[in-house]
Amino acid sequence: MFWITFVVLVDQLTKMLVERFLIVPTFVVPGFVWLSYTKNTGIAFGMFARSPWVLWVTFFATFFLSLVPSFVKCSALTKIGLQMIVGGAIGNVIDRFRLGYVVDFINVRYFPAVFNVADFFISVGGILVLVSLLRGEAPLDDKGGQE
């Protein structure tokens, strides 16, 4: 639960700061990374913009993904990765319910889309789950130890 809470709080705080204070695009690393406030009405890379079903599909996918560790034995790394993914998804779902769009603001020169902290943690969480699966890590037992 720690990572879910941490990701949601950091994501919502950064989005609030961007909405309040980012008026013009600002370079963080000149020529490579800059901050630019963008309203994303779609899902990844702006696909399916303004589709009414996006909110509900995202909501239910997040809900079901959050239940996985309750029904499937996972390694510690997999649980952390899943918590990051769920936290990021919740952060973006909050935006969709509250604003009707997701606030994106991190713009990397060689990446094709603007993204946010939630998207970053979703990606990191996915990488952690993949690494855990590729390493064949043992799942935790009911007491939190390795089986």
N, C-alpha and C positions, 0 to 999 in steps of 0.2 A: 504493500500500500504506500510505502514511502515514495517510490518513484512516481506513482500516479499523482499524488498530491504535489510533489515537487515540480513536476513538468507542468501541470495545470496552473500552478501559482506563477511560475516564471513566465510561462507563455502569456497568460492574461496580463501580467504586469508589463511585459515588454510591449504588448499590443496597445495597452492603455497609454504608455509613454509615447509610442509612435503616433497614435491618433491625436494626442494632445500637443506634442511638440515638434513633430517632423513636418515642416512646411515645404521645404525644398529638398531634393535628393542630396545626401551628404556622403562624401567619401570617407570610408573607414580605413581602407588600404587603397591608396590612389591607384587607379587603373585596374583594380582587381575586385574589390568588394565595396559596395556602397549601400546605403539605406535609402529606400524609396517606397513611400506609402502607396499600396495598391489594394484595391477591393476585388477579391476573387469570388465570383458568384458560382464558379464551377467546382470541380474536384481537382485532382492532380493535374498540373499544367493548364488549368482553366478549362478542361474538357467538361462538356455537358453544362455549360453556363446557363443559368436561369431555369434549369429543369426542376420542377417541383418535387420530384421523387428523390433528389440527391440528399436532402436533409434526412429523410426517413431511412433511406438505405444506410447512410453513414451512422445514424443513431443506432439502428438495430445491429449492424455489423460490430460496432463498438461494444454494445451490450453483450453480445454472444462471445466476442473475443475475451471480454473480461471474465467470463465464466470458465474458460479453458483450464486454468490451473486448479479449479475446484473439482474437475472431473477427470483430468489427465495428469498423471505424475510427470513432473517436469524437473529439470536440473535447476540449480540456483540461477545460473546464467540465463536460462530460458525464461524463468519467472521475472527476472529483472528486465529482460528485453520486452516481454509481453506487457509489463507494467509501463514501460516507456511508450510503447505503441498505444496502449489504452489511454494513458495520460495525454499524449499528443492528440489523439482522436477526440477525446473529451474537450480539450482546449478549442479545437476547431468546431466541434458541435455547439459549444457555448456561443461562439461567434455567429454561427448560422441561425440559432434561435434568437439571439439578442439583436443582431444587426441585419440578418438576411444575406450576409456574405462573410468571407473569412479575410481578416486583415493579414496581408503579406507585406514584407518590407526588406528582406535580405536579398540583395541582388548580387550574384557572382558572375563575373564577366563571361566565363566559359560554360555556364550552366544555363539551360534554355528557359528557366522560369524563375520568378520571384517566389520566395518561400518565407516561412516564419520559424520560430523556436519549436512549435509543436511539430512541424514537418521534419525539422532536424532530428528531434527525439524519436519520431516514428521511424526514420531511416536508421538511426543508431540502434534502436530496439530490434529492427529487422535484421541488422547485421549481427547483433549479439545472439539472436535466436539461431540464425544460420551457422554461426561459428560453433555454438553449443551442439547443434545437430551434426555438423561435420566432424567434430571432435568425439562424438559418441558419448557425451557426458552422461553419467548415471543419474537417474531421477532421484529426488529427495524422498525419504520415507515420511510417514505421517508425523514424525517428531522433528523433521527438518534436517536429518542427517542423510548421508549418501547411502543408497541401498547396496 
